[in-house]
Every structure is written in C-alpha cells, then in structure tokens.
Amino acid sequence: MNLAVLGAQWGDEGKGKVVDLLTPRFDIVARYQGGHNAGHTIYVNDTKFVLRLIPSGILHPGITCVIGNGVVVDPGALLAEVDELTRRGVNVGNRIVVSDKAHLILPYHKDLDLLSEARRGERKIGTTSKGIGPAYEDKIARRGIRAGDLADPRALEEDVRDNVTARNRLVQDTTMDWRSVLDQLSAEGARIRPWIQDVSLMLSEAIKDGKSVLFEGAQGTLLDIDHGTYPFVTSSNASVGGICTGLGIGPRLIGGVLGVAKAYTTRVGAGPLPTELSGEAGDRLRESGNEYGAVTGRPRRCGWYDAVVVRYSVRINGLDALALTKLDVLDGLDEIRICTAYRYAGRLLHEMPSDVPRLSTCEPVYETMPGWPSPTRGVRQFDDLPEAARRYVTRLEEVSGVPVALVSTGSERDDTIVRQDVMAGCRLPIAG
C-alpha cells in the first residue's frame, strides 16, 4: 500500500520529519511537485539536515528517492545538495531517480523571477526568487528545457540560445551569455544524466513488483496554484492531485492520504492569514517554534490553529488523518485559542471563502481552551500528555473532521506519538 504525505496549511508544517519517520515502512519516497524553494528540516541525533529537492527518505539507507516530472529542478542546487549529504556521511550513490520529464531551472529563470517581483511593487507575492515560477511558466508556454533534453546536445544548444535571447530582451540592464549557460548546464548534466529515467514507468513496475511508495508533497494545500489563496500561492499543485500529474501514476495507487498540520498556523510571504497574531503573542509563537524559513530565513507570520483552513484541506485532499506537529511549542501558555468559523459581513461562515478579498476581511471566531503548565516535549505516549493537551488534540480532531494519527512533540525523529489504534481505524497503510 502507498501513502501520500502533504501539507494541510500554508506549508512549513513539518512534512520532512513526518516523511523521515515513516520512510522505513516503504521502499521508495517520491517527491511530486515544487522546487528548491521547499525546505524540509530533519533532526537525527541532534544533527540538522535541510532537504530542498531530494526526498526526505534519503537519510535511510537503501531507500530509493524519486524526483518526479512535477518538480522543477535546478541542476546546480541538486548537485550541491548531493555533495553536502555525501560530505556529511549520507551515502546517496545511485539511490536518486530524476524524471526525464522534469523541467530544469536555469540562471535566466532567477533573473526573470526578480524582475517579476519588482514589477509587482506593493503587490509582491513574496517568492523565494529561486526561479521556480518562471520555470513553470516556461513549462506551460512549451519552451521549457527538461532533464531528458540533456541527452541531445544539438537541440539543447538551440533551446538555451533561444531562451537566453528572450531573457536579454526582457532584462535590459544586463546581458547574459548563452554559451556560458550552456557550458554550465552541460557540465552539470554530465553528472545528473545517470539518474534520469522514465519515473512513471519505474514507479509502475516497482508497485507491480510489490514495492511500496511514500508520496511526498512540498509547500501546502493553501499554496496550491489552483486551490490555494490565489494569487498568493506557489506555482505547482501541492494538493493530492499533484501526485498523479507530477509522477505519472493513477489515483487508485494512492492508498491513503495523511495531512500534516501544526498545532497552530503559520505562513510566509503575503496573503491572508485570518488568525494572525501581532505583538507579543505572535512573537512568542515565532520564537518558541523557531518560525524562520529553512531556505530563506524569513520570519513566518504566526497565528492560532485555523480549523476552517484544515477542514478545507480535508475536503480538497480527501485526508484520512492528520499528523499534528509542534504541540510542544504551546507548552506553558495559560490559554489556547482555536478558530472554528469566520464572521463575514455579519454572517457566520463554517467554510473557507474561495476568493482572497472575502477571506482577507473575515474575522476568526474563536473558542478558548486551557493551556498546560507541564511540558510535552519528548513525550512519546498519548496517555503521558498533560490532560489539557490531550483535550486540545481531541478537540482539534472534532473541529477538523479527521483523527490525529501522529503527534510530534519535538524536533528529533523519535519525539513522536504514534497512535496505532487511530491509524488502524482510518485504514492508513502504516498501521501495525
């Protein structure tokens, strides 16, 4: 059986830790969208790893890690990540597979990203400026360069020359030399080519042979290009549908869907965040939770748990259960709030508005629960949590509409409560 793990909020939910924890139960971990704008942070024996392109299963020996066609790949960033892992004792070897249909991020994409943000002025999206959006734009415009194109030097030269020429017409204060771009890409391609293959076929054959796959998403459902808070979104499908298009597999091969949600809410960049806290309360969550971007270092906006948002993710993705992360960040608070609905134009809304203007003016409707003075950090059995913390988790299940199968109580891999009875009850392919 295969399992999908994806973000149920605005990204940064802790998917890397959850995927790393579950990886030993699978043979393959497959990333299906996004680029190196993702930052999946994993702690193993007090050692911190930040993975941007390579799936979070790479830290486990013998696991095959797949980068699907829905991912945009910066060759230099991929090789730098491989070299860093190797330097730190992780045997990457031939365990990486890159789809021949994955589009490549090249130096001109980063220039176009910066230009696009500058032109927006005060309406900036807040991108990471790593070329993600322009690479997806080239993909849709049918002028992108894919990993499989590295095998045809003559066609590759023509494509690079045409795209760099187009870049020079748009970015008029500097000129890029297409030959240097081609030379760099050719050198990087020589290292990457052995990893490139037909991922759709590879996964299909592996599953037929009885191997199991863990599908790893990046960003979060509310950043999905179609179903997120558009236009303040990423450029790919971070929701469950991205698995089929981003890996070339059928929906019936997805045996279960696990959504990852923080015990509170964060987002990076512009866009609506109904439960956002300002002042001391927001600062307390940010500092206690170390809410700074793993890739950019930008401070994250913080707020109370928004059940309206998570219920939306449950519906969009067909979530079977939640993995609740960073419960320990709430330790020591006198009281904790949960947003259970919105108030808009005098009306009570239990479903999230589909447009940003309305969502931006919604007021959160809260219920308040008592906090807990004793720490939850490192607790590994649900019954060992403080009673108020157990009641909080139970209430989140009620207002979110799905059970909580995992509870993370710290950054380390083993600082996790695995609720086997819940997993079995919702038929997740990780029970037992």
GITA-V142838 format. One record per backbone hydrogen bond with DSSP energy under -0.5 kcal/mol. NH is the residue of the N-H (numbers start at 1). CO is the residue of the C=O. Records with the same first field share a line. If there is no record, write none. Layout:
NH: CO ; CO
//
This chain:
3: 213
4: 256
5: 215
6: 258
8: 260
10: 266
18: 14
19: 15
20: 16
21: 17
22: 18
23: 19
25: 22
26: 23
27: 212
28: 212
29: 64
30: 214
31: 29 ; 66
32: 216
34: 70
38: 35
40: 51
41: 39
42: 49
43: 411
44: 47
47: 44
48: 46
49: 42
51: 40 ; 49
58: 55
60: 57
61: 59
63: 60
64: 27
65: 95
66: 29 ; 64
67: 97
68: 31 ; 66
70: 246
71: 68
72: 34
73: 71 ; 103
74: 72
75: 73 ; 105
78: 74
79: 75
80: 76
81: 77
82: 78
83: 79
84: 80
85: 81
86: 82
87: 83
88: 84
89: 86
90: 85
91: 89
92: 90
95: 92
97: 65
98: 195
99: 67
100: 197
102: 99
103: 69 ; 71
104: 145
105: 73
106: 104
109: 106
110: 106 ; 107
111: 107
112: 108
113: 109
114: 110
115: 111
116: 112
117: 113
118: 114
119: 115
120: 116 ; 117
121: 117 ; 118
123: 120
124: 121
135: 131
136: 132
137: 133
138: 134
139: 135
140: 136
141: 137
142: 139
143: 138
144: 138
147: 102
148: 100
149: 146
150: 147
151: 148
152: 149
153: 151
156: 152
157: 153
158: 154
159: 155
160: 156
161: 157
162: 158
163: 159
164: 160
165: 161
166: 162
167: 163
168: 164
169: 165
170: 166 ; 167
171: 167
172: 170
174: 171
178: 176
181: 177
182: 178
183: 179
184: 180
185: 181
186: 182
187: 183
188: 184
189: 185
190: 186
191: 187 ; 188
192: 188
193: 189
195: 192
196: 192 ; 193
197: 98
199: 197
202: 198
203: 199
204: 200
205: 201
206: 202
207: 203
208: 204
209: 205
210: 207
211: 206
214: 28
215: 3 ; 213
216: 30 ; 214
217: 5 ; 215
221: 7
222: 9
223: 220
224: 221
225: 236
228: 224
229: 222
230: 228
232: 229
233: 231
234: 223
238: 236
242: 239
243: 240
244: 240
245: 241
246: 242
247: 243
248: 244
249: 244
253: 250
254: 251
255: 2 ; 253
256: 2
258: 4
259: 257 ; 321
260: 6
261: 259 ; 323
263: 325
265: 303
267: 301
270: 125
276: 273
277: 302
281: 278
282: 278
283: 279
284: 280
285: 281
286: 282
287: 283
288: 284
289: 285
290: 287
291: 286
292: 290
293: 298
297: 293
300: 291
301: 267
303: 265
304: 275
305: 337
307: 305 ; 339
310: 306
311: 307
312: 308
313: 309
314: 310
315: 311
316: 312
317: 313
318: 314
319: 314
320: 257
321: 257
322: 403
323: 259
324: 322 ; 406
325: 261 ; 323
327: 408
329: 326
330: 327
331: 328
332: 372
333: 330
336: 369
338: 367
339: 305
340: 338 ; 365
341: 365
342: 349
343: 363
344: 342 ; 347
347: 344
349: 342 ; 347
359: 355
360: 356
361: 357 ; 358
362: 359
363: 343
365: 341
366: 364
367: 338
369: 336
371: 334
378: 409
379: 376
384: 381
385: 382
390: 386
391: 387
392: 388
393: 389
394: 390
395: 391
396: 392
397: 393
398: 394
399: 395
400: 396
401: 397
402: 397
403: 320
405: 322 ; 403
406: 322
407: 417
408: 324
409: 415
410: 415
413: 43
415: 412
416: 414
417: 407
418: 380 ; 416
419: 405 ; 417
420: 418
423: 419
424: 420
425: 421
426: 422
427: 424
428: 423
430: 428
431: 428
//
